[in-house]
Amino acid sequence: MSREREVVRAGYDAIAERYRAWSSAGWPTTEWVRKLLDLLAEPSVVLEVGCGNGIPAGRLIAERHDYTGVDISSAQLDLARTAVPTGRFVQADYTQFDPGRPIDALVAILTLTHIPRNEHAALLERFASLLRPGGFLLATFGSGDLEDSFEDDWLGAPMFFSHFDADTNRRLVREAGFKLLEHEVVPMFEEGHGEVRFLWVIAQLGSRA
């Protein structure tokens, strides 16, 4: 396991309870997950990568769809299994995970910024390869330019971050074969950092023909 992934895994194990308390306060996640759900036939096969503790995205999706969540943190998955008893959960590095079947939607909320940005283009192409033609992507990206960066104390533990600016991220999504359906830079409050901004995207995969 790379240093970056080990820092993320250990960090989320250490802050699982604190992160759950923070993530339940006023995030735009529910709004964007509901936008995705409005696009999906029922039941659809949905994969969430970096699923964390399962709230609120996993819980909302699993109410109506066949849901699998993947995360690198065992502590986060313990919380997710309790919060979303009808979901399936797998501990894995999601950049290598194979669901073993085509999926209708892939969700990646507040997780891609923990992957080195030089891997993002290939990762989006991998996401496209897992989706059925016409499948949907709900993802968040950084909105500013940040090279690989380690923080000593993020919510009480070391953490790794890396991302491109919003325009670059939109381009990478398009180049991976997606059509942008909706995209917006949305401000959020981050404990210890004040306002932070993420690019939220809903996109649809084009035909591979």
N, CA and C of each residue as an Amber inpcrd file, in Angstrom:
protein
   627
   0.8530000  -1.1990000   0.0000000   0.0000000   0.0000000   0.0000000
   0.8840000   1.2430000   0.0000000   0.5550000   2.2060000  -0.8380000
   1.3460000   3.4300000  -0.9290000   1.2520000   4.2300000   0.3640000
   2.2070000   5.1350000   0.5570000   2.1820000   5.9860000   1.7390000
   0.8970000   6.8020000   1.7960000   0.4790000   7.3560000   0.6430000
  -0.7290000   8.1720000   0.6100000  -1.9510000   7.3730000   1.0880000
  -2.1040000   6.1580000   0.5730000  -3.2640000   5.3530000   0.9420000
  -3.1990000   4.9160000   2.4030000  -2.0130000   4.6140000   2.8890000
  -1.8800000   4.2080000   4.2860000  -2.2330000   5.3530000   5.2250000
  -1.8310000   6.5730000   4.8740000  -2.1870000   7.7350000   5.6850000
  -3.7020000   7.9260000   5.7090000  -4.3450000   7.7910000   4.5470000
  -5.8010000   7.9410000   4.4890000  -6.4950000   6.8410000   5.2940000
  -6.0570000   5.5970000   5.1190000  -6.6730000   4.4860000   5.8440000
  -6.5600000   4.6790000   7.3570000  -5.3420000   4.9280000   7.8290000
  -5.1200000   5.0960000   9.2650000  -5.8360000   6.3300000   9.7990000
  -5.8480000   7.3990000   9.0090000  -6.5030000   8.6230000   9.4420000
  -7.9940000   8.4430000   9.6450000  -8.6650000   7.8110000   8.6840000
 -10.1080000   7.6180000   8.8230000 -10.4530000   6.5830000   9.8830000
  -9.5820000   5.6010000  10.1040000  -9.7910000   4.7070000  11.2420000
  -9.7680000   5.4970000  12.5470000  -8.8290000   6.4330000  12.6610000
  -8.6460000   7.1740000  13.9130000  -9.7710000   8.1630000  14.1910000
 -10.3460000   8.7470000  13.1250000 -11.3120000   9.8250000  13.3300000
 -12.7360000   9.4130000  12.9840000 -13.0110000   8.1270000  12.9210000
 -14.3070000   7.6570000  12.4380000 -15.4830000   8.3080000  13.1620000
 -15.4520000   8.3340000  14.4740000 -16.5800000   8.8970000  15.2250000
 -16.6630000  10.4130000  15.0490000 -15.5300000  11.0740000  15.0890000
 -15.5290000  12.5320000  14.9180000 -16.0030000  12.9150000  13.5180000
 -15.5830000  12.1570000  12.5260000 -15.9860000  12.4320000  11.1570000
 -17.4940000  12.2210000  10.9910000 -18.0300000  11.1950000  11.6260000
 -19.4740000  10.9610000  11.5240000 -20.2500000  12.1480000  12.0800000
 -19.8220000  12.6950000  13.2030000 -20.5100000  13.8440000  13.7890000
 -20.4220000  15.0580000  12.8680000 -19.2520000  15.2780000  12.2620000
 -19.0780000  16.4320000  11.3790000 -19.8760000  16.2700000  10.0950000
 -19.8550000  15.0710000   9.5310000 -20.4730000  14.8650000   8.2230000
 -21.9880000  14.8940000   8.2690000 -22.5730000  14.8650000   9.4490000
 -24.0300000  14.9070000   9.5630000 -24.5730000  16.3310000   9.6320000
 -23.6860000  17.3240000   9.5570000 -24.1130000  18.7130000   9.7960000
 -24.1070000  19.5480000   8.5210000 -25.2490000  19.5760000   7.8380000
 -25.4650000  20.5580000   6.7930000 -24.7210000  20.3530000   5.4880000
 -24.2710000  19.1570000   5.1920000 -23.5910000  18.9310000   3.9200000
 -24.5980000  18.9320000   2.7660000 -24.1550000  19.2250000   1.5400000
 -25.0580000  19.1660000   0.3810000 -25.2590000  17.7560000  -0.1590000
 -24.7400000  16.7430000   0.5300000 -24.7820000  15.3750000   0.0070000
 -26.1940000  14.9040000  -0.2850000 -27.1010000  15.1020000   0.6440000
 -28.4690000  14.6070000   0.4640000 -29.0940000  15.1730000  -0.7980000
 -28.9400000  16.4690000  -1.0150000 -29.5140000  17.1150000  -2.1990000
 -28.9920000  16.4710000  -3.4830000 -27.6990000  16.2370000  -3.5530000
 -27.1000000  15.7090000  -4.7810000 -27.3930000  14.2350000  -4.9650000
 -27.4590000  13.4730000  -3.8960000 -27.8420000  12.0670000  -4.0260000
 -29.2710000  11.9570000  -4.5330000 -30.1490000  12.8010000  -4.0510000
 -31.5340000  12.7670000  -4.5270000 -31.6250000  13.1420000  -6.0080000
 -30.7640000  14.0490000  -6.4610000 -30.7280000  14.3550000  -7.8910000
 -30.3470000  13.1200000  -8.6970000 -29.3730000  12.3690000  -8.2000000
 -28.9980000  11.1290000  -8.8740000 -30.1390000  10.1280000  -8.8480000
 -30.7800000   9.9520000  -7.7080000 -31.8620000   8.9810000  -7.5930000
 -33.0010000   9.2880000  -8.5590000 -33.2340000  10.5570000  -8.8240000
 -34.2820000  10.9350000  -9.7740000 -33.9770000  10.4560000 -11.1910000
 -32.7050000  10.1700000 -11.4840000 -32.3000000   9.7360000 -12.8230000
 -32.3140000   8.2230000 -12.9840000 -32.3780000   7.4860000 -11.8810000
 -32.1920000   6.0420000 -11.9290000 -33.5230000   5.2950000 -11.9970000
 -33.5440000   4.2490000 -12.8500000 -34.6520000   3.3030000 -12.8140000
 -34.5180000   2.4670000 -11.5420000 -35.6340000   1.9200000 -11.0850000
 -35.6020000   1.1060000  -9.8680000 -35.8850000  -0.3510000 -10.1970000
 -35.0980000  -1.2810000  -9.6380000 -33.8740000  -1.0190000  -8.8750000
 -32.6710000  -0.9550000  -9.7950000 -31.7160000  -0.1240000  -9.4690000
 -30.4550000  -0.0360000 -10.1890000 -29.3320000  -0.5930000  -9.3230000
 -28.2270000  -0.9200000  -9.9750000 -27.0310000  -1.3900000  -9.2830000
 -26.1120000  -0.1890000  -9.0820000 -25.8390000   0.1550000  -7.8270000
 -25.0880000   1.3610000  -7.5030000 -23.8620000   0.9890000  -6.6680000
 -22.7160000   1.5160000  -7.0780000 -21.4600000   1.3360000  -6.3510000
 -21.0220000   2.6840000  -5.8070000 -20.7750000   2.7350000  -4.4910000
 -20.2050000   3.9480000  -3.9030000 -18.7770000   3.6510000  -3.4660000
 -17.8370000   4.4240000  -3.9820000 -16.4360000   4.2600000  -3.6000000
 -16.0720000   5.3460000  -2.5910000 -15.2830000   4.9600000  -1.5810000
 -15.0380000   5.8770000  -0.4780000 -16.3240000   6.1410000   0.2710000
 -17.0560000   5.0770000   0.5840000 -18.4090000   5.2190000   1.1260000
 -18.4330000   5.7250000   2.5550000 -17.3070000   5.6390000   3.2770000
 -17.2680000   6.1380000   4.6400000 -18.2550000   5.4320000   5.5420000
 -18.9490000   6.1960000   6.3690000 -19.8420000   5.6140000   7.3740000
 -21.2460000   5.3250000   6.8500000 -21.4800000   5.5820000   5.5610000
 -22.7550000   5.2220000   4.9520000 -23.8650000   6.2270000   5.0930000
 -23.5880000   7.3460000   5.7620000 -24.6210000   8.3650000   5.9870000
 -24.1730000   9.6840000   5.3760000 -25.0530000  10.3020000   4.5800000
 -26.4020000   9.8600000   4.2360000 -26.4940000   9.0830000   2.9230000
 -25.4270000   9.1150000   2.0880000 -25.5540000   8.6040000   0.7260000
 -25.9440000   7.1280000   0.6920000 -25.1870000   6.2810000   1.3920000
 -25.4750000   4.8620000   1.3520000 -26.8820000   4.5320000   1.8230000
 -27.2880000   5.1700000   2.9100000 -28.6250000   4.9050000   3.4530000
 -29.7030000   5.2870000   2.4490000 -29.5750000   6.4490000   1.8180000
 -30.5740000   6.8920000   0.8510000 -30.6190000   5.9750000  -0.3690000
 -29.4590000   5.6120000  -0.8860000 -29.4120000   4.7830000  -2.0950000
 -29.9470000   3.3850000  -1.8130000 -29.5610000   2.7970000  -0.6830000
 -29.9380000   1.4200000  -0.3790000 -31.4350000   1.2600000  -0.1210000
 -32.1340000   2.3460000   0.1360000 -33.5880000   2.2490000   0.3260000
 -34.2850000   1.7980000  -0.9430000 -33.6860000   2.0870000  -2.0980000
 -34.3770000   1.8530000  -3.3670000 -33.5620000   1.0630000  -4.3760000
 -32.3090000   0.7880000  -4.0620000 -31.4360000   0.1950000  -5.0710000
 -30.5090000  -0.8580000  -4.4800000 -29.8770000  -1.6120000  -5.3660000
 -28.8720000  -2.6150000  -5.0090000 -27.5630000  -1.8580000  -4.7820000
 -27.1560000  -1.7470000  -3.5220000 -26.0630000  -0.8420000  -3.1440000
 -24.8730000  -1.6040000  -2.5890000 -23.6730000  -1.2510000  -3.1030000
 -22.4130000  -1.7390000  -2.5570000 -21.5320000  -0.5430000  -2.2250000
 -20.9640000  -0.5570000  -1.0220000 -20.0420000   0.4970000  -0.6090000
 -18.6470000  -0.0700000  -0.4090000 -17.6410000   0.6650000  -0.8810000
 -16.2440000   0.2490000  -0.7670000 -15.4740000   1.3470000  -0.0540000
 -14.6540000   0.9610000   0.9030000 -13.8420000   1.9420000   1.6220000
 -12.5690000   1.2680000   2.1010000 -11.5370000   2.0620000   2.2920000
 -10.2450000   1.5460000   2.7430000 -10.1660000   1.4390000   4.2620000
 -11.0990000   2.0980000   4.9590000 -11.0690000   2.1850000   6.4240000
 -12.0110000   1.1690000   7.0530000 -11.4840000   0.2710000   7.8560000
 -12.3280000  -0.7200000   8.5240000 -13.2450000  -0.0680000   9.5640000
 -12.7710000   0.9650000  10.2380000 -13.5970000   1.6380000  11.2400000
 -14.7990000   2.3200000  10.5960000 -14.5910000   2.9440000   9.4500000
 -15.7100000   3.5590000   8.7360000 -16.7120000   2.4950000   8.2960000
 -16.2220000   1.3620000   7.8250000 -17.1210000   0.3150000   7.3560000
 -17.9170000  -0.3070000   8.4980000 -17.3330000  -0.3950000   9.6770000
 -18.0860000  -0.8850000  10.8270000 -19.3040000   0.0060000  11.0880000
 -19.1010000   1.3060000  10.9900000 -20.2210000   2.2330000  11.1660000
 -21.2290000   2.0980000  10.0230000 -20.7260000   1.9280000   8.8140000
 -21.6060000   1.8360000   7.6450000 -22.4920000   0.5990000   7.7100000
 -21.9380000  -0.5180000   8.1320000 -22.7390000  -1.7460000   8.1950000
 -23.8860000  -1.6140000   9.1860000 -23.6660000  -0.8650000  10.2440000
 -24.7320000  -0.6210000  11.2100000 -25.7640000   0.3550000  10.6550000
 -25.2880000   1.3890000   9.9730000 -26.1850000   2.4330000   9.4640000
 -26.9920000   1.9700000   8.2550000 -26.4310000   1.0570000   7.4590000
 -27.0650000   0.6250000   6.2060000 -27.0880000  -0.9060000   6.1730000
 -27.9610000  -1.5290000   6.9440000 -27.9340000  -2.9870000   7.0640000
 -28.2810000  -3.7230000   5.7740000 -28.9380000  -3.0640000   4.8280000
 -29.2900000  -3.7290000   3.5700000 -28.2070000  -3.5860000   2.5080000
 -27.1420000  -2.8420000   2.7930000 -26.0680000  -2.6610000   1.8250000
 -25.0270000  -3.7630000   1.9230000 -24.1970000  -3.8510000   0.8840000
 -23.0220000  -4.7100000   0.9040000 -21.8060000  -3.8090000   1.0720000
 -20.8360000  -4.2540000   1.8610000 -19.6690000  -3.4150000   2.1070000
 -18.3920000  -4.2430000   1.9590000 -17.3920000  -3.6060000   1.3420000
 -16.1210000  -4.2670000   1.0670000 -14.9890000  -3.3320000   1.4690000
 -14.0200000  -3.8590000   2.2230000 -12.8240000  -3.0740000   2.5140000
 -11.8130000  -3.3080000   1.4030000 -11.4480000  -2.2400000   0.7060000
 -10.5310000  -2.3620000  -0.4200000 -10.0420000  -0.9860000  -0.8460000
  -8.9460000  -0.9760000  -1.5950000  -8.5170000   0.2070000  -2.3230000
  -9.4060000   0.3080000  -3.5530000 -10.3100000   1.2700000  -3.5780000
 -11.3120000   1.2930000  -4.6360000 -10.7350000   1.5800000  -6.0100000
  -9.5060000   2.0950000  -6.0830000  -8.9090000   2.3110000  -7.4030000
  -8.6150000   0.9860000  -8.0880000  -8.6100000  -0.1140000  -7.3380000
  -8.3540000  -1.4430000  -7.8890000  -9.5780000  -2.3560000  -7.8050000
 -10.6460000  -1.9100000  -7.1790000 -11.7950000  -2.7800000  -6.9110000
 -12.5830000  -3.0850000  -8.1780000 -12.9670000  -4.3440000  -8.3350000
 -13.7940000  -4.7900000  -9.4550000 -15.1010000  -5.3380000  -8.8920000
 -16.2400000  -4.7000000  -9.1840000 -17.5100000  -5.1860000  -8.6480000
 -17.9700000  -6.5060000  -9.2560000 -17.3640000  -6.9210000 -10.3630000
 -17.7020000  -8.2010000 -10.9590000 -18.9700000  -8.2130000 -11.7850000
 -19.5740000  -7.0640000 -11.9860000 -20.7920000  -6.9530000 -12.7920000
 -20.9360000  -5.5120000 -13.2350000 -21.6310000  -5.2630000 -14.3390000
 -21.8520000  -3.8770000 -14.7580000 -22.6980000  -3.1370000 -13.7280000
 -22.4460000  -1.8470000 -13.5890000 -23.2020000  -1.0390000 -12.6310000
 -23.9040000   0.1010000 -13.3580000 -24.9730000   0.5710000 -12.7440000
 -25.7860000   1.6280000 -13.3470000 -25.3780000   3.0190000 -12.8890000
 -24.7600000   3.1020000 -11.7180000 -24.3210000   4.3990000 -11.2040000
 -23.1340000   4.1950000 -10.2800000 -22.2320000   5.1380000 -10.3210000
 -21.0650000   5.1350000  -9.4380000 -21.0280000   6.4520000  -8.6810000
 -20.8410000   6.3690000  -7.3770000 -20.8590000   7.5300000  -6.4940000
 -19.4970000   7.6480000  -5.8250000 -18.9290000   8.8560000  -5.8550000
 -17.6110000   9.1140000  -5.2500000 -17.6520000  10.4990000  -4.6160000
 -18.0950000  10.5690000  -3.3660000 -18.3240000  11.8460000  -2.6870000
 -17.2070000  12.1130000  -1.6900000 -16.5230000  13.2390000  -1.8540000
 -15.4740000  13.6950000  -0.9360000 -14.4130000  12.6200000  -0.7000000
 -14.0150000  11.9700000  -1.7780000 -13.0090000  10.9210000  -1.6680000
 -11.9060000  11.0270000  -2.7080000 -12.2100000  11.5400000  -3.8920000
 -11.1840000  11.6130000  -4.9380000 -10.0440000  12.5420000  -4.5490000
 -10.3100000  13.4880000  -3.6730000  -9.2550000  14.3990000  -3.2290000
  -8.2380000  13.7080000  -2.3290000  -8.4830000  12.4500000  -1.9660000
  -7.5070000  11.6690000  -1.1990000  -6.6530000  10.7700000  -2.1020000
  -6.8590000  10.8610000  -3.4060000  -6.0900000  10.0820000  -4.3830000
  -5.1330000  11.0330000  -5.0840000  -3.8530000  10.6630000  -5.2640000
  -2.9320000  11.5570000  -5.9840000  -3.5170000  11.9960000  -7.3210000
  -3.4510000  13.2830000  -7.5930000  -4.1540000  13.8150000  -8.7560000
  -3.6150000  13.2840000 -10.0770000  -2.3620000  12.8140000 -10.1010000
  -1.8550000  12.2570000 -11.3500000  -2.5120000  10.9210000 -11.6860000
  -3.3180000  10.3830000 -10.7760000  -4.0780000   9.1660000 -11.0230000
  -5.5220000   9.4460000 -11.4380000  -5.9560000  10.6970000 -11.3770000
  -7.3790000  10.9890000 -11.5560000  -7.8860000  10.6780000 -12.9540000
  -7.1370000  11.0080000 -13.9770000  -7.5980000  10.7490000 -15.3410000
  -7.8190000   9.2590000 -15.5590000  -6.8360000   8.4480000 -15.1740000
  -6.9680000   7.0050000 -15.3400000  -8.0930000   6.4420000 -14.4800000
  -8.2830000   7.0090000 -13.3010000  -9.3350000   6.5240000 -12.4120000
 -10.7190000   6.8100000 -12.9940000 -10.9030000   7.9890000 -13.5800000
 -12.1820000   8.2950000 -14.2160000 -12.4410000   7.3660000 -15.3970000
 -11.3990000   7.0340000 -16.1320000 -11.5590000   6.0790000 -17.2240000
 -11.9300000   4.6990000 -16.6870000 -11.3560000   4.3370000 -15.5540000
 -11.7270000   3.0640000 -14.9300000 -13.1850000   3.0940000 -14.4840000
 -13.6140000   4.1850000 -13.8820000 -15.0220000   4.3070000 -13.5030000
 -15.9170000   4.0960000 -14.7300000 -15.5550000   4.7180000 -15.8390000
 -16.3430000   4.5800000 -17.0630000 -16.4050000   3.1210000 -17.5070000
 -15.3050000   2.3910000 -17.3380000 -15.2780000   0.9950000 -17.7630000
 -16.1670000   0.1070000 -16.9080000 -16.4810000   0.5320000 -15.6840000
 -17.3270000  -0.2500000 -14.7960000 -18.8130000  -0.0060000 -15.0400000
 -19.1350000   1.1030000 -15.6820000 -20.5290000   1.4930000 -15.8720000
 -21.1080000   0.9300000 -17.1640000 -22.3890000   0.6590000 -17.1260000
 -23.1100000   0.3560000 -18.3610000 -23.1460000   1.6220000 -19.2260000
 -23.2190000   1.4900000 -20.5550000 -23.4410000   2.6800000 -21.3870000
 -24.6980000   3.4160000 -20.9220000 -24.5880000   4.7080000 -20.7690000
 -25.7020000   5.4910000 -20.2450000 -25.7380000   5.5660000 -18.7330000
 -24.7790000   4.9130000 -18.0710000 -24.7270000   4.9520000 -16.6150000
 -24.3260000   6.3140000 -16.0920000 -24.5030000   6.5130000 -14.7990000
 -24.3380000   7.8340000 -14.1980000 -23.1850000   7.8600000 -13.1940000
 -22.5520000   9.0220000 -13.1190000 -21.5090000   9.3020000 -12.1490000
 -21.9330000  10.4890000 -11.2940000 -21.8930000  10.3030000  -9.9820000
 -22.0260000  11.4080000  -9.0340000 -20.7060000  11.4940000  -8.2890000
 -20.0090000  12.6070000  -8.4240000 -18.6860000  12.7150000  -7.8210000
 -18.4190000  14.1450000  -7.3880000 -17.5310000  14.2770000  -6.4100000
 -17.0250000  15.5820000  -6.0180000 -15.5320000  15.6480000  -6.2820000
 -15.0900000  16.8470000  -6.6060000 -13.6900000  17.1110000  -6.9240000
 -13.2610000  18.3770000  -6.1920000 -11.9600000  18.5690000  -6.0880000
 -11.4670000  19.8410000  -5.6000000 -11.8250000  20.9570000  -6.5660000
 -11.8010000  22.1840000  -6.0670000 -12.0980000  23.3300000  -6.9300000
 -10.8930000  24.2430000  -7.1090000  -9.7840000  23.9150000  -6.4630000
  -8.5560000  24.6890000  -6.5980000  -7.3840000  23.7640000  -6.8530000
  -6.2650000  24.3490000  -7.2270000  -5.0860000  23.5740000  -7.5950000
  -4.2600000  23.2440000  -6.3470000  -4.0810000  21.9470000  -6.0850000
  -3.3060000  21.5110000  -4.9230000  -2.4940000  20.2700000  -5.2850000
  -1.1810000  20.4240000  -5.2950000  -0.3310000  19.2610000  -5.5010000
  -0.3870000  18.3730000  -4.2720000   0.1290000  17.1630000  -4.3990000
   0.0870000  16.1980000  -3.3030000   0.5220000  16.8470000  -1.9950000
  -0.3380000  16.7290000  -0.9760000  -0.1010000  17.4440000   0.2750000
  -0.4860000  16.5740000   1.4610000   0.3990000  16.5000000   2.4400000
   0.1110000  15.7990000   3.6860000  -0.1430000  16.8300000   4.7790000
  -1.2600000  16.6660000   5.5070000  -1.5520000  17.5060000   6.6680000
  -1.2810000  16.7100000   7.9360000  -0.6610000  17.3440000   8.9080000
  -0.3460000  16.6640000  10.1630000  -1.5710000  16.4350000  11.0370000
  -2.5490000  17.3470000  10.9360000  -3.7110000  17.2580000  11.8190000
  -4.9530000  17.7140000  11.0640000  -5.7160000  16.7510000  10.5780000
  -6.9960000  17.0320000   9.9320000  -8.0770000  16.2920000  10.7140000
  -8.8750000  17.0450000  11.4500000  -9.8860000  16.4860000  12.3450000
  -9.2790000  15.5420000  13.3850000  -7.9860000  15.7380000  13.6580000
  -7.3580000  14.9630000  14.7130000  -6.4260000  13.8650000  14.2520000
  -6.1510000  13.7890000  12.9470000  -5.2590000  12.7440000  12.4430000
  -4.5490000  13.2520000  11.1930000  -3.3980000  12.6820000  10.8520000
  -2.7460000  13.0190000   9.5790000  -3.6470000  12.6280000   8.4070000
  -3.5450000  13.3860000   7.2970000  -4.3680000  13.1050000   6.1270000
  -3.6460000  13.5830000   4.8720000  -4.0420000  13.0070000   3.7370000
  -3.4520000  13.3310000   2.4450000  -4.5230000  13.9270000   1.5340000
  -4.1210000  14.9690000   0.7570000  -5.0220000  15.6180000  -0.1890000
  -4.2950000  15.9120000  -1.4990000  -5.0510000  15.8880000  -2.5920000
  -4.4830000  16.1990000  -3.9020000  -5.6280000  16.4450000  -4.8760000
  -5.5780000  17.5530000  -5.6200000  -6.6550000  17.8000000  -6.5860000
  -6.2670000  18.8990000  -7.5740000  -7.0230000  18.9150000  -8.6820000
  -6.8880000  19.9590000  -9.6950000  -7.9470000  21.0390000  -9.4580000
  -7.8780000  22.0960000 -10.2630000  -8.9040000  23.1320000 -10.2370000
 -10.1790000  22.6210000 -10.9120000 -11.2630000  23.3630000 -10.7410000
 -12.5660000  22.9100000 -11.2190000 -12.6010000  22.7270000 -12.7350000
 -12.0250000  23.6470000 -13.4930000 -12.0580000  23.5350000 -14.9490000
 -11.3100000  22.2960000 -15.4330000 -10.1770000  22.0090000 -14.8180000
  -9.4310000  20.8050000 -15.1860000 -10.2400000  19.5610000 -14.8740000
 -10.9030000  19.5530000 -13.7420000 -11.7110000  18.3880000 -13.3750000
 -12.8720000  18.1780000 -14.3390000 -13.5170000  19.2420000 -14.7560000
 -14.5920000  19.0980000 -15.7400000 -14.0410000  18.4970000 -17.0430000
 -12.8830000  18.9610000 -17.4570000 -12.2740000  18.4440000 -18.6850000
 -11.9560000  16.9560000 -18.5470000 -11.4160000  16.5490000 -17.4060000
 -11.0760000  15.1460000 -17.2070000 -12.3270000  14.2600000 -17.2400000
 -13.4230000  14.7510000 -16.6950000 -14.6730000  13.9840000 -16.7410000
 -15.1230000  13.8020000 -18.1840000 -15.0780000  14.8710000 -18.9630000
 -15.4720000  14.7700000 -20.3700000 -14.5490000  13.8240000 -21.1330000
 -13.2520000  13.9330000 -20.8920000 -12.3000000  13.1070000 -21.6200000
 -12.4440000  11.6310000 -21.2860000 -13.0300000  11.3230000 -20.1440000
 -13.2740000   9.9290000 -19.7740000 -14.5310000   9.3630000 -20.4280000
 -15.2330000  10.1910000 -21.2030000 -16.3910000   9.7110000 -21.9380000
 -17.7360000  10.0960000 -21.3580000 -17.7390000  11.0210000 -20.4100000
 -18.9780000  11.4390000 -19.7540000 -19.4950000  12.7590000 -20.3240000
 -20.8030000  12.9070000 -20.2870000 -21.4550000  14.1820000 -20.5590000
 -21.8630000  14.7970000 -19.2290000 -21.4370000  16.0260000 -18.9910000
 -21.8040000  16.7170000 -17.7570000 -23.2810000  17.0980000 -17.8020000
 -24.0430000  16.6090000 -16.8470000 -25.4560000  16.9550000 -16.7510000
 -25.6870000  18.1200000 -15.8000000 -24.9420000  18.1230000 -14.7230000
 -25.0420000  19.1990000 -13.7440000 -23.7100000  19.3140000 -13.0240000
 -23.2570000  20.5310000 -12.8000000 -21.9930000  20.7250000 -12.1000000
 -22.0060000  22.0960000 -11.4410000 -21.4970000  22.1200000 -10.2010000
 -21.5310000  23.3620000  -9.4230000 -20.4510000  23.3140000  -8.3430000
 -19.7700000  24.4280000  -8.1670000 -18.8450000  24.5550000  -7.0460000
 -19.6610000  24.9970000  -5.8370000 -19.6450000  24.1570000  -4.7970000
 -20.5130000  24.3590000  -3.6310000 -19.6530000  24.5880000  -2.3870000
 -19.9060000  25.6590000  -1.6340000 -19.1550000  25.8860000  -0.3880000
 -19.6600000  24.9860000   0.7340000 -18.7340000  24.5730000   1.5890000
 -19.0510000  23.7930000   2.7820000 -18.2150000  24.3280000   3.9280000
 -18.6430000  24.0410000   5.1370000 -17.8480000  24.4020000   6.3050000
 -17.0480000  23.1930000   6.7510000 -15.7500000  23.3600000   6.8690000
 -14.8720000  22.2830000   7.3140000 -14.2850000  22.6530000   8.6730000
 -14.4820000  21.7900000   9.6330000 -14.0030000  22.0330000  10.9830000
 -12.5040000  22.3210000  10.9800000 -12.1270000  23.4580000  11.5510000
 -10.7220000  23.8330000  11.6280000 -10.1950000  24.5670000  10.4170000
 -10.9870000  24.6110000   9.3360000 -10.5310000  25.2580000   8.1070000
 -11.5000000  26.3170000   7.5970000 -12.6790000  26.3770000   8.1590000
 -13.6620000  27.3420000   7.6820000 -14.3050000  26.8830000   6.3860000
 -14.5600000  27.8190000   5.4830000 -15.2390000  27.4880000   4.2290000
 -14.2940000  26.8060000   3.2540000 -14.7460000  25.6960000   2.6910000
 -14.0270000  25.0070000   1.6190000 -15.0130000  24.7980000   0.4780000
 -14.4950000  24.6720000  -0.7360000 -15.3520000  24.5540000  -1.9090000
 -15.0040000  23.3050000  -2.7030000 -16.0330000  22.5410000  -3.0470000
 -15.8670000  21.3440000  -3.8590000 -16.7190000  21.4570000  -5.1160000
 -16.2120000  20.8890000  -6.1950000 -16.9740000  20.7820000  -7.4290000
 -17.8200000  19.5110000  -7.3690000 -19.1270000  19.6790000  -7.4210000
 -20.0630000  18.5590000  -7.4500000 -20.4940000  18.3210000  -8.8890000
 -20.5160000  17.0780000  -9.3060000 -20.7800000  16.7300000 -10.7050000
 -21.7430000  15.5600000 -10.7780000 -22.7320000  15.6710000 -11.6420000
 -23.5090000  14.5220000 -12.1040000 -23.2760000  14.4320000 -13.6090000
 -22.8440000  13.2670000 -14.0750000 -22.4930000  13.0830000 -15.4770000
 -23.0300000  11.7390000 -15.9510000 -23.2050000  11.6340000 -17.2580000
 -23.7310000  10.3940000 -17.8560000 -22.7510000   9.8670000 -18.8820000
 -22.5030000   8.5730000 -18.8270000 -21.5740000   7.9460000 -19.7480000
 -22.2010000   7.7940000 -21.1140000 -21.4340000   8.1740000 -22.1570000
 -21.9150000   8.0190000 -23.5160000 -21.7650000   6.5830000 -23.9950000
 -22.2530000   6.3310000 -25.1860000 -22.1310000   5.0070000 -25.7920000
 -20.6800000   4.7270000 -26.1320000 -20.2570000   3.4650000 -25.9770000
 -18.9070000   3.0770000 -26.3550000 -18.8240000   2.5830000 -27.7900000
 -19.9450000   2.6240000 -28.4980000 -19.9470000   2.1530000 -29.8910000
 -19.1460000   3.0620000 -30.7860000
